[in-house]
Amino acid sequence: MDLLESSLNRAIRLLKTPTNYEDYISIKIKPVQGGCCCFHCWPKTWARINEYIRPCGHLRDEGDVLIERNDEQFVLECHESGPEIISHLGLGIAAVDLIITLLKFLQEDRKAPIKLKLTKRRLIKGQLEEENIMEIDLPLSDAIVERLNKNIERALKRKKKN
């Protein structure tokens, strides 16, 4: 089974939403140069994310958690390859805020510069579709955050047209 399909199945279970994979969007955050993003390699970042999402539950290494904020529901997953946010029928403001918060926490907790890639992933007719949303060099600036918001918005609009 494809890794995205496995992630979608876990998200469907948590979200209690229909199994039509084409209605889901995954945003994957991973280092461009590779490397591990697990709890052992990013301990401070994941601890801060758990504090940030505390009212919704606790995320474990290689686990997932349902986030319910501002009338939105989405799933945050921890993978060695990087965090992933999965949403049914598009991402809302709370999910985008979590992406930016995660990037800011990572920036504050890492001493060395890092380049990350955000990728929109979907399953369409059983085939993996990936679209690079943006590559980001940490540290973040206000201009990068603004551009990230616009790029995510554009990527979501393209989903609606498909």
C-alpha positions, 0 to 999 in steps of 0.5 A: 500500500502506498505511504500516502494511502496509509496516511489517508486511511489513518486520517479518514479514521480520525476525521470520520469522513468518507473514503473518497481519496480524491477529496483529501489534501496532504501537505508534507514538510520535509528537509530538501537535503533529507534527514530525519524529522522524528521526535529524537532528531527534532525533540524541542520542535515536537515538544513545542508542537505538542504544547501548541496542540495540547487541547486536541491531544498528544502527538507521539513519534510516528503517530497522528492526532486529530486537530479541531480548531476554529470549526476546522478538522485536520490531522497532523502526522509525525513521520521520519521524513517530515510532518504531514497535515491531511485535510478533507476538502481543503485546508483552512486558516487553522491548518495553515497557521499550524504549518507556519507555527511548526516552521517557526518552532523548528527555526527557533530550535535549530542552530544551523540553517535548513532548507525545507520543501512543502509539497501538496500530495493527493491521490487521483484515480489511484495515482500519486500527484505531487506539487511543490508548493514552495522551498523555504530557507529558514530563518523565516521572514515576514515576506516568506510567510506572506509568499507561503500563504499565497502559494498554499492558497493557489495550490488549494484553488488548483485542487478545487478545479480538478 
